[in-house]
């Protein structure tokens, strides 16, 4: 069963959240509510909708969130960025004319690396917010449907007696109407949520590369005109034999 592990500030797991576990009472009560005449067909629709919501895989989302965060951390200053700083020769080792041009290029490259790391973090944050919003919507659905289902189940006995059968039918129809409205609102929220996710990923163009820092093969922009780096201390072939 897919679940979200809940940890405290020390990193210890203190609980978990599972969509299937949260919606289990609704599935059970919906089955019982089919005993009400008005709910014979609608209960099947409700259970199908719940099953669809349960297809949301928290485990896969959590894995993606972690991978985006790891990619940002490894690409940024903690790993690759720090390693890049170490490979650049010091000013006392390289003070030729082409040094300035190389450093301009390197600054732009570092800016692109930072932009990528920011984009990865933005994706991580977008997925985290989406996961939390989805589970909040499911919890709200459960909280709204359980009282409705309890009322419908309570009315089942009333439909066995001619005098109270209309009351039972009215309760069933009212409960079905309200439940359908709740479903519509929740699915509209989830649809809006996924639209927001898509917009968030498309918004990564704010972290886009600066094309002129990719000399020679950039689709657009200008070449920074980096000079050829000349190594004049290489010996002739005989030196290496």
C-alpha positions as CSV (number, residue, x, y, z in Angstrom):
1,X,0.0,0.0,0.0
2,X,1.5,3.4,-1.0
3,X,1.9,5.7,1.9
4,X,3.6,8.9,3.0
5,X,5.9,8.5,5.9
6,X,5.6,11.3,8.5
7,X,8.8,12.1,10.4
8,X,9.6,14.5,13.2
9,X,12.4,17.1,13.3
10,X,14.9,14.4,14.3
11,X,14.1,12.3,11.3
12,X,12.3,9.5,13.1
13,X,9.2,8.1,11.5
14,X,6.2,8.9,13.7
15,X,3.3,8.0,11.4
16,X,2.2,7.5,7.8
17,X,-0.5,8.6,5.4
18,X,-2.1,6.3,2.9
19,X,-4.8,7.2,0.4
20,X,-6.2,3.7,0.4
21,X,-6.3,3.7,4.2
22,X,-8.0,7.1,4.4
23,X,-10.7,6.1,1.9
24,X,-11.3,2.6,3.3
25,X,-14.2,3.7,5.5
26,X,-16.0,5.3,2.5
27,X,-15.6,2.2,0.4
28,X,-17.1,0.1,3.2
29,X,-19.9,2.4,4.0
30,X,-20.8,2.9,0.3
31,X,-21.2,-0.9,0.0
32,X,-23.6,-0.9,3.0
33,X,-25.5,2.1,1.7
34,X,-26.5,0.2,-1.4
35,X,-29.3,-1.2,0.8
36,X,-31.0,2.1,0.2
37,X,-33.1,2.0,-3.0
38,X,-31.8,5.4,-4.2
39,X,-28.2,4.3,-3.7
40,X,-28.2,1.0,-5.6
41,X,-26.5,2.4,-8.7
42,X,-24.8,5.5,-7.2
43,X,-22.9,3.5,-4.7
44,X,-21.1,1.8,-7.5
45,X,-20.2,5.1,-9.0
46,X,-18.9,6.3,-5.7
47,X,-16.7,3.2,-5.2
48,X,-15.3,3.6,-8.7
49,X,-14.4,7.2,-8.0
50,X,-12.7,6.3,-4.8
51,X,-10.8,3.5,-6.6
52,X,-9.6,6.1,-9.1
53,X,-8.3,8.3,-6.3
54,X,-6.5,5.4,-4.7
55,X,-4.6,4.9,-7.9
56,X,-2.5,8.0,-6.9
57,X,0.9,6.5,-6.0
58,X,2.4,8.4,-3.1
59,X,5.4,6.2,-3.1
60,X,6.3,7.1,-6.7
61,X,5.7,10.8,-6.0
62,X,7.9,10.7,-2.9
63,X,10.6,9.0,-5.0
64,X,10.4,11.7,-7.6
65,X,10.5,14.4,-5.0
66,X,13.7,12.9,-3.5
67,X,15.3,12.5,-6.9
68,X,14.7,16.1,-7.9
69,X,16.1,17.3,-4.5
70,X,19.2,15.0,-4.9
71,X,19.8,16.2,-8.4
72,X,19.7,19.8,-7.2
73,X,22.0,19.1,-4.4
74,X,24.5,17.1,-6.4
75,X,24.6,19.6,-9.3
76,X,24.8,22.7,-7.1
77,X,27.5,24.0,-4.9
78,X,27.6,20.9,-2.7
79,X,29.1,18.6,-5.4
80,X,29.6,19.5,-9.0
81,X,29.8,23.2,-8.4
82,X,32.4,22.7,-5.7
83,X,34.4,20.3,-7.9
84,X,34.4,22.8,-10.8
85,X,36.0,25.4,-8.6
86,X,38.8,22.9,-7.7
87,X,39.8,22.2,-11.3
88,X,40.4,25.8,-12.4
89,X,44.1,26.7,-12.2
90,X,45.1,29.5,-9.9
91,X,46.2,32.9,-11.2
92,X,49.8,32.1,-10.4
93,X,49.6,29.0,-12.7
94,X,47.8,30.7,-15.6
95,X,48.0,34.4,-16.3
96,X,48.0,34.5,-20.1
97,X,45.8,36.7,-22.2
98,X,43.2,33.9,-22.7
99,X,42.6,33.6,-18.9
100,X,40.1,36.5,-18.8
101,X,38.1,35.0,-21.7
102,X,38.0,31.6,-20.0
103,X,36.9,33.1,-16.7
104,X,34.0,34.9,-18.4
105,X,32.9,31.6,-19.9
106,X,33.3,29.8,-16.6
107,X,31.2,32.4,-14.8
108,X,28.4,31.9,-17.3
109,X,28.7,28.1,-17.0
110,X,28.4,28.3,-13.2
111,X,25.3,30.5,-13.6
112,X,23.7,27.9,-15.9
113,X,24.5,25.1,-13.3
114,X,22.9,27.2,-10.6
115,X,19.9,27.8,-12.8
116,X,19.5,24.0,-13.3
117,X,19.8,23.4,-9.6
118,X,17.1,26.0,-9.0
119,X,14.8,24.4,-11.6
120,X,15.3,21.0,-10.0
121,X,14.4,22.5,-6.6
122,X,11.3,24.2,-8.1
123,X,10.2,20.8,-9.5
124,X,10.7,19.2,-6.1
125,X,8.7,21.9,-4.4
126,X,5.9,21.7,-7.0
127,X,5.6,18.0,-6.6
128,X,5.6,18.3,-2.8
129,X,2.8,20.9,-2.8
130,X,0.8,18.7,-5.3
131,X,1.2,15.6,-3.2
132,X,0.0,17.4,0.0
133,X,-2.9,19.1,-1.8
134,X,-4.1,15.8,-3.3
135,X,-4.1,14.1,0.0
136,X,-5.8,17.1,1.7
137,X,-8.5,16.8,-1.0
138,X,-8.9,13.1,-0.3
139,X,-9.2,13.8,3.4
140,X,-11.8,16.5,2.8
141,X,-13.8,14.1,0.6
142,X,-13.7,11.4,3.3
143,X,-14.8,13.9,6.0
144,X,-17.7,15.0,3.9
145,X,-18.9,11.6,2.7
146,X,-18.9,9.6,5.9
147,X,-21.8,11.5,7.6
148,X,-23.8,11.3,4.4
149,X,-23.3,7.6,4.2
150,X,-24.1,7.1,7.8
151,X,-27.4,8.9,7.3
152,X,-28.2,6.9,4.2
153,X,-27.5,3.6,6.0
154,X,-29.6,4.7,9.0
155,X,-32.5,5.3,6.6
156,X,-32.4,1.7,5.2
157,X,-34.7,0.4,8.0
158,X,-37.2,3.2,7.3
159,X,-37.8,2.0,3.7
160,X,-39.2,-1.3,5.0
161,X,-42.3,0.4,6.3
162,X,-44.8,2.0,4.0
163,X,-45.3,5.0,6.3
164,X,-41.6,5.9,6.4
165,X,-40.5,4.7,3.0
166,X,-40.8,8.2,1.5
167,X,-38.6,9.5,4.2
168,X,-36.0,6.9,3.5
169,X,-36.2,7.7,-0.3
170,X,-35.8,11.4,0.4
171,X,-32.8,10.8,2.6
172,X,-31.3,8.6,-0.1
173,X,-31.9,11.1,-2.9
174,X,-30.6,14.0,-0.8
175,X,-27.5,12.1,0.3
176,X,-26.9,11.1,-3.3
177,X,-27.2,14.7,-4.5
178,X,-24.9,16.0,-1.9
179,X,-22.4,13.2,-2.4
180,X,-22.3,13.8,-6.1
181,X,-21.7,17.5,-5.5
182,X,-18.9,16.7,-3.1
183,X,-17.3,14.4,-5.7
184,X,-17.6,17.1,-8.4
185,X,-15.9,19.7,-6.2
186,X,-13.1,17.3,-5.2
187,X,-12.4,16.2,-8.8
188,X,-12.6,19.9,-10.0
189,X,-10.0,20.7,-7.3
190,X,-7.8,17.8,-8.4
191,X,-8.1,18.8,-12.0
192,X,-7.1,22.4,-11.1
193,X,-4.2,20.9,-9.1
194,X,-2.8,19.0,-12.0
195,X,-3.1,22.1,-14.2
196,X,-1.1,24.0,-11.6
197,X,1.5,21.2,-11.7
198,X,1.8,21.5,-15.4
199,X,2.1,25.3,-15.2
200,X,4.8,24.9,-12.6
201,X,6.9,22.6,-14.8
202,X,6.4,24.9,-17.8
203,X,7.4,27.8,-15.6
204,X,11.0,26.4,-15.5
205,X,11.8,28.6,-18.4
206,X,12.6,31.3,-15.9
207,X,15.7,29.2,-15.0
208,X,16.6,28.8,-18.7
209,X,20.1,28.7,-20.1
210,X,21.8,31.9,-21.4
211,X,22.5,30.8,-24.9
212,X,25.5,33.0,-25.4
213,X,27.4,31.0,-22.8
214,X,27.4,28.0,-25.1
215,X,30.0,28.8,-27.7
216,X,29.9,27.2,-31.1
217,X,26.6,25.2,-30.8
218,X,24.1,27.5,-29.2
219,X,20.9,27.8,-31.3
220,X,20.6,31.5,-30.5
221,X,22.7,34.2,-29.0
222,X,26.3,35.3,-29.6
223,X,29.5,33.5,-29.2
224,X,31.6,34.9,-26.4
225,X,34.7,34.5,-28.7
226,X,36.7,32.4,-26.3
227,X,40.3,32.3,-27.5
228,X,42.1,29.1,-28.3
229,X,44.1,28.0,-25.2
230,X,47.7,27.5,-26.3
231,X,49.9,25.1,-24.4
232,X,53.5,26.0,-25.3
233,X,55.3,23.8,-22.8
234,X,54.5,20.6,-24.6
235,X,57.8,18.8,-25.6
236,X,58.4,17.2,-29.0
237,X,57.7,13.5,-29.6
238,X,61.2,12.4,-28.7
239,X,60.8,13.7,-25.1
240,X,58.0,11.2,-24.4
241,X,59.9,8.1,-25.6
